Amino acid sequence: MRRREFIPLVAGAAAFWPVAARAQQPVLPVIGFLSGASPEAMRDYVTAFRQSLAETGFTEGRDVAIEYRWAEGHNDRLPELLRIWFVVAWPLSW
C-alpha cells in the first residue's frame, strides 16, 4: 500500500472510531429522584445523595444515570411525574 492510500485510510478510521466506541457503551442503570419540592430547596439533599453514591462507588454519569423530577410544591403532580418517569425509564417495546 502506498503512502497516499494509507494516510486517508488511517484518517477515515480515526474519524469513525469515536462513533463506533459510543455505540458500544452499555446502558447505565437509572435511579429516579422524585421530590415534591423544588431543585433549589433540595440542593443540600441532592448533594448528600450524590456523595453517598460516591462513597459506595457510584458516580453519576459514569456508573448510574439519575433522572430528577420536581413537583415544586404541587404534590398533586407527584403521581403524574412518577408515571412519566416510568414511561421514560422503561418504554414498552411490545
C-alpha positions as a LaTeX table, in Angstrom:
\begin{tabular}{lrrr}
\hline
Residue & $x$ (\AA) & $y$ (\AA) & $z$ (\AA) \\
\hline
Met1 & 0.00 & 0.00 & 0.00 \\
Arg2 & 1.34 & 3.37 & $-0.91$ \\
Arg3 & 1.55 & 6.30 & 1.45 \\
Arg4 & $-1.08$ & 8.29 & $-0.46$ \\
Glu5 & $-3.55$ & 5.46 & 0.01 \\
Phe6 & $-2.58$ & 4.75 & 3.61 \\
Ile7 & $-2.98$ & 8.25 & 5.10 \\
Pro8 & $-6.65$ & 8.75 & 4.04 \\
Leu9 & $-7.44$ & 5.24 & 5.29 \\
Val10 & $-5.99$ & 5.96 & 8.74 \\
Ala11 & $-7.67$ & 9.38 & 8.88 \\
Gly12 & $-11.03$ & 7.85 & 7.98 \\
Ala13 & $-10.67$ & 5.15 & 10.63 \\
Ala14 & $-9.68$ & 7.74 & 13.27 \\
Ala15 & $-12.73$ & 9.85 & 12.42 \\
Phe16 & $-15.06$ & 6.84 & 12.66 \\
Trp17 & $-13.55$ & 5.39 & 15.84 \\
Pro18 & $-15.32$ & 7.71 & 18.38 \\
Val19 & $-18.69$ & 6.95 & 16.77 \\
Ala20 & $-18.11$ & 3.22 & 16.98 \\
Ala21 & $-16.90$ & 3.48 & 20.59 \\
Arg22 & $-20.02$ & 5.42 & 21.66 \\
Ala23 & $-22.29$ & 2.89 & 20.00 \\
Gln24 & $-20.83$ & 0.08 & 22.11 \\
Gln25 & $-21.15$ & 1.72 & 25.51 \\
Pro26 & $-23.50$ & $-0.13$ & 27.86 \\
Val27 & $-26.73$ & 1.45 & 29.06 \\
Leu28 & $-26.41$ & 2.82 & 32.58 \\
Pro29 & $-28.81$ & 1.81 & 35.35 \\
Val30 & $-31.24$ & 4.65 & 36.10 \\
Ile31 & $-32.09$ & 5.99 & 39.55 \\
Gly32 & $-35.27$ & 8.03 & 39.83 \\
Phe33 & $-35.19$ & 11.02 & 42.22 \\
Leu34 & $-38.72$ & 12.30 & 42.77 \\
Ser35 & $-39.45$ & 15.22 & 45.10 \\
Gly36 & $-42.40$ & 17.39 & 45.95 \\
Ala37 & $-40.03$ & 20.32 & 46.47 \\
Ser38 & $-38.01$ & 22.42 & 44.04 \\
Pro39 & $-34.40$ & 21.75 & 42.99 \\
Glu40 & $-33.26$ & 24.80 & 44.95 \\
Ala41 & $-34.94$ & 23.61 & 48.14 \\
Met42 & $-33.44$ & 20.13 & 47.75 \\
Arg43 & $-29.90$ & 21.23 & 46.82 \\
Asp44 & $-28.32$ & 20.01 & 50.10 \\
Tyr45 & $-30.18$ & 16.70 & 49.92 \\
Val46 & $-29.12$ & 16.10 & 46.31 \\
Thr47 & $-25.52$ & 16.89 & 47.22 \\
Ala48 & $-25.66$ & 14.44 & 50.14 \\
Phe49 & $-27.31$ & 11.83 & 47.88 \\
Arg50 & $-24.53$ & 12.15 & 45.28 \\
Gln51 & $-21.85$ & 11.99 & 48.00 \\
Ser52 & $-23.41$ & 8.84 & 49.43 \\
Leu53 & $-23.45$ & 7.27 & 45.99 \\
Ala54 & $-19.79$ & 8.19 & 45.53 \\
Glu55 & $-18.90$ & 6.67 & 48.91 \\
Thr56 & $-20.39$ & 3.38 & 47.73 \\
Gly57 & $-18.51$ & 3.53 & 44.43 \\
Phe58 & $-21.11$ & 5.03 & 42.11 \\
Thr59 & $-20.63$ & 8.21 & 40.09 \\
Glu60 & $-23.45$ & 9.92 & 38.25 \\
Gly61 & $-22.87$ & 9.71 & 34.51 \\
Arg62 & $-20.21$ & 7.01 & 34.82 \\
Asp63 & $-21.87$ & 4.19 & 36.79 \\
Val64 & $-25.50$ & 5.32 & 37.04 \\
Ala65 & $-27.85$ & 7.85 & 35.48 \\
Ile66 & $-30.12$ & 9.88 & 37.73 \\
Glu67 & $-33.45$ & 11.18 & 36.48 \\
Tyr68 & $-34.74$ & 14.08 & 38.58 \\
Arg69 & $-38.42$ & 15.04 & 38.74 \\
Trp70 & $-39.61$ & 18.03 & 40.77 \\
Ala71 & $-43.22$ & 18.84 & 41.75 \\
Glu72 & $-42.12$ & 22.24 & 43.13 \\
Gly73 & $-44.71$ & 22.34 & 45.90 \\
His74 & $-47.54$ & 20.88 & 43.79 \\
Asn75 & $-47.82$ & 17.47 & 45.43 \\
Asp76 & $-50.86$ & 16.66 & 43.31 \\
Arg77 & $-48.38$ & 16.40 & 40.39 \\
Leu78 & $-46.36$ & 13.60 & 42.01 \\
Pro79 & $-48.39$ & 10.67 & 40.60 \\
Glu80 & $-48.17$ & 12.10 & 37.09 \\
Leu81 & $-44.41$ & 12.77 & 37.40 \\
Leu82 & $-43.90$ & 9.21 & 38.59 \\
Arg83 & $-45.93$ & 7.82 & 35.70 \\
Ile84 & $-43.93$ & 9.89 & 33.20 \\
Trp85 & $-40.69$ & 8.69 & 34.76 \\
Phe86 & $-41.74$ & 5.05 & 34.38 \\
Val87 & $-42.70$ & 5.59 & 30.74 \\
Val88 & $-39.34$ & 7.23 & 30.02 \\
Ala89 & $-37.26$ & 4.73 & 32.02 \\
Trp90 & $-38.98$ & 1.59 & 30.78 \\
Pro91 & $-40.61$ & 2.17 & 27.39 \\
Leu92 & $-42.73$ & $-0.74$ & 26.25 \\
Ser93 & $-41.44$ & $-2.28$ & 23.05 \\
Trp94 & $-44.13$ & $-4.92$ & 22.73 \\
\hline
\end{tabular}
